[in-house]
Amino acid sequence: MKAIRHIFAAITAIFLLTLSSAAQTSTWKIDPNHSSVQFVIRHMGVSNVHGTFGNVTGTINWNEKDVNKSSVDAVIDATTVNTTVEQRDKHLKSPDFFDVAKYPTLTFKSTAVKKVNGKLQLVGDLTLAGVTKSVTFDVEGPSAPQTMKGKTISGFSAHGTLKRSEFNFGPKFAPPMLGDEIKFTIDLEIDKQ
């Protein structure tokens, strides 16, 4: 009888540990209506061109106890590229740049989430016009969760820089005509599932 009690206690402990570890990770969906990507690139070495993407979707698995076990999987709709100049946007969608007919999305899949000097850093594989390279973003947030109409929301911003040459992106347009560095800011609002 004593042995049965020990076995039962062991099974209960394992069950509670499993529940406890499962509770550490929460799943969040990116809200495309409140999320966007902004970018900046130098033009002719004298000015900056700004642009945005909308319709950002994806999932974030957040582990509050161990951020290293967190992950981000996001999709950016390349067809939404907008620099406020219709002719330029049309050119950006062409095979010279994003080639949206062939590659309608950019994708990002994290390979590491870590704390560096007290701040979050996100590392992952970005696929841009069919080329995949590792990129690193510095993260602000996540913000303290808020509950509205029974829904829990949070958000964060990520900043980074990539080189066009590493992605073979817009190779016809060498610097200084078009800068090699593209600065990105990603603002996400996320909904807890």
Helices and strands as residue ranges (DSSP letters): H 2-24, E 25-30, G 32-34, E 36-43, E 47-53, E 56-63, G 67-69, E 71-77, G 78-80, H 86-93, E 105-116, E 119-128, E 131-140, E 146-148, E 151-163, H 164-167, E 178-192
